[in-house]
Amino acid sequence: MRAYDVILKKRNGHELSKEEIEFMVDGFVKGEVPDYQMAAFLMVIYFKHMNADERYNLTEIMARSGDSIDLSFISGIKVDKHSTGGVGDKTTLVLAPMVASCGLPVAKMSGRGLGHTGGTIDKLEAIPGFKTTLTEAEFKKNVKAHLIAVVGQTANLAPADKKIYALRDVTATVDEISLISSSIMSKKLAAGADAIVLDVKVGSGAFMKDIASATDLARAMVDIGKKHGKAMVALITDMDKPLGYTVGNAIEVEEAIDTLKGNGPTDLETLCVELGAQMLKLGKITESLSSAKEMLKDSIKSGNAIKKMKEMIESQGGNPSVVDDTSLLGVSKNTFELKAWKDGYVTSMDAEGIGIASMKLGAGREKKEDKIDLSVGIRLSKKTGDSVKMGETLCTLYYNSEEKLKAAIEVVKTSYNLSSVRPQKIGIIHGVVE
Amino acid sequence: MRAYDVILKKRNGHELSKEEIEFMVDGFVKGEVPDYQMAAFLMVIYFKHMNADERYNLTEIMARSGDSIDLSFISGIKVDKHSTGGVGDKTTLVLAPMVASCGLPVAKMSGRGLGHTGGTIDKLEAIPGFKTTLTEAEFKKNVKAHLIAVVGQTANLAPADKKIYALRDVTATVDEISLISSSIMSKKLAAGADAIVLDVKVGSGAFMKDIASATDLARAMVDIGKKHGKAMVALITDMDKPLGYTVGNAIEVEEAIDTLKGNGPTDLETLCVELGAQMLKLGKITESLSSAKEMLKDSIKSGNAIKKMKEMIESQGGNPSVVDDTSLLGVSKNTFELKAWKDGYVTSMDAEGIGIASMKLGAGREKKEDKIDLSVGIRLSKKTGDSVKMGETLCTLYYNSEEKLKAAIEVVKTSYNLSSVRPQKIGIIHGVVE
């Protein structure tokens, strides 16, 4: 077999066999297929796409290119959750304690990632003392004793995907559904869950800008998972404005804690209840979605959810007092308030712009090597649909550098569209794919 | 500027500026744009193509990436000819002496090239003593004294094209019109002629399999040339069967000599008269195509053309006696005759198959490093349209190795389609693009 012939075959519109995809992926990982042939191959896939069988095979081949996590120490159904990413997405911080407090074990490996803010693992590090690296024994002990542990990805998960993604990132071949779905699902498969709930975000702050393409991506991932014998469900959720009212790291943990106490924003709480209900149902904790939702709402009302958060923080070496005094999270002291320049409504927001502004403040990484400032970020006072009076605060920027503040203000200003048009209210859940 | 953004822009269907194409090509040559980004870029062009301005710019940038040949020592209009290549294409060997004998100076640099047989330069080396490398002084002296010199490409012509072509060759991005046309034209522009006659071949033995795509390619090249101020004309010519009756090296020189003496096959003579007439007209040797054709036919009848061939051979150190005794060319002594397996007609031929058989005999290079056996090849007795009786010779294979002969017979057999269907006679010229 020659890489040239595989590229040519796909380029000319023919379906690739498992052996052909294997030849390309394994060959690339081993250094036998050079990066220029892989780059040409990826661009061919960008234009010609892959069918369900090809996606299944690509996912399978990348999933078994590295370690497989063994979760057999947990009895019952192991349920995982994955978000395609958005601005102000602190869902895991709220959802994990909620579902754990309902009896579903959470053994989660999360990423750091590039982007507007840190990943879940970065955010958790805003909690003084919190250890995001546990030994395997500690991890297992915590999941057994507390039903919850959230740690960084230390294992060698799907290295083929990692290597291919790095090439996609520099060759303009990231945004293609076969490649996105197989990339995400290869890591999920290697992570060892039996059931996976996907949160596919759509809108100005998401990778997928319209519901049709978000649904296509959800369908692709659900189908790949099912073909691998996993129970799957995907929610299509709104990311046309940031999730909740905070974008950053410490500031997002604060909002997560508020939400677990019942004082959070509606969109975030609703999203966590909806995702959590799917998890509890897939995990057979309860039969129906409606009873699952009741359980989750109760976990907040009863205080069980915030108690579980405290328990997790303590079990991973963090200071549990942050739950009662969020000022311990260390949000920066310097603030700048962006004021509305006219009366009217927030007609729309460029959620991505808010994310970029947050990154410019130092809350996210532009390059892998960048260090995150956990204390900075943006607190929104107004979001799409809210009415504003001239001079009212639209949002508050938490900063540590005047220079970075300036760059952030530039972007955040143009991310608010104020006009006399009151937009329709849009719910957080756009659809379900299962 | 970043390579990523240029790839993305073109991928999304936008026109590239000259600066953007320059950034990619010059960057690639300098090693600043890595081969994997260039490979992705080339695949984008394969799918999205380039418009006339982009092609013009790409050609220009590649043309000036190396040396430019200065032909100003020749007075008057400098006319060049280029063939897109086919099986049994010995046109230059016939055409160059013909037009030179009519008063048009021929200062030609030819290639060796990969393929079914050697290039013009390899073929010329079948003439004992013939030097395909001359000093600049010798080259100029010969063109001035004899109006003819044919040498190998020694100059650093369009190295950007060379480097890009090498990458296209291994990434399945060769067969795209923008890339083909700019590649050919960049070398032609650097070669310094004022006027260029293109021989765009079409059919089973050519790169372009149908007249529509051959015409598109011709149009693209003619337009690029004109935009650069060159006088241009392209003929679309038949390559659905090999040109003439010989495929190889020494054996093709033999047929070229026969043709210059007036004893050649009609298709080859007609093609040379048609191409030559365009050259004489562009070179302002005569006003009309019809008078040019008369001059060229006369050059054969009068013996001036073969005399010019002898003159060229002598002036480049070769043994001019080959013109009178072609056995001096050293065609191999071992022959195998392929016989017709039934009565009927040669309904069609796979010209490329005949070419591959010739390569398998050793007449062409599969890889750059391969050594050519100039003495082997195939002499056709029957071509498309001819009637055959069972047991009659279809073609004769000249060989030096039984093993290679076997491999060649396998291919050559399946390249003849014998049936009771008499195909329509097809002329050698399918069209003119100017």
Chai-1 contact restraints between the chains, C-beta under 6 A:
chainA,res_idxA,chainB,res_idxB,connection_type,confidence,min_distance_angstrom,max_distance_angstrom,comment,restraint_id
A,Y4,B,V170,contact,1.0,0.0,6.0,A-B,restraint_1
A,Y4,B,A172,contact,1.0,0.0,6.0,A-B,restraint_2
A,I7,B,A172,contact,1.0,0.0,6.0,A-B,restraint_3
A,L8,B,A172,contact,1.0,0.0,6.0,A-B,restraint_4
A,R11,B,A172,contact,1.0,0.0,6.0,A-B,restraint_5
A,D35,B,Y36,contact,1.0,0.0,6.0,A-B,restraint_6
A,Y36,B,D35,contact,1.0,0.0,6.0,A-B,restraint_7
A,Y36,B,Y36,contact,1.0,0.0,6.0,A-B,restraint_8
A,Y36,B,A39,contact,1.0,0.0,6.0,A-B,restraint_9
A,Q37,B,T171,contact,1.0,0.0,6.0,A-B,restraint_10
A,A39,B,Y36,contact,1.0,0.0,6.0,A-B,restraint_11
A,A39,B,A39,contact,1.0,0.0,6.0,A-B,restraint_12
A,A39,B,A40,contact,1.0,0.0,6.0,A-B,restraint_13
A,A40,B,A39,contact,1.0,0.0,6.0,A-B,restraint_14
A,A40,B,M43,contact,1.0,0.0,6.0,A-B,restraint_15
A,A40,B,T171,contact,1.0,0.0,6.0,A-B,restraint_16
A,M43,B,A40,contact,1.0,0.0,6.0,A-B,restraint_17
A,M43,B,M43,contact,1.0,0.0,6.0,A-B,restraint_18
A,F47,B,F47,contact,1.0,0.0,6.0,A-B,restraint_19
A,V170,B,Y4,contact,1.0,0.0,6.0,A-B,restraint_20
A,T171,B,Q37,contact,1.0,0.0,6.0,A-B,restraint_21
A,T171,B,A40,contact,1.0,0.0,6.0,A-B,restraint_22
A,A172,B,Y4,contact,1.0,0.0,6.0,A-B,restraint_23
A,A172,B,I7,contact,1.0,0.0,6.0,A-B,restraint_24
A,A172,B,L8,contact,1.0,0.0,6.0,A-B,restraint_25
A,A172,B,R11,contact,1.0,0.0,6.0,A-B,restraint_26
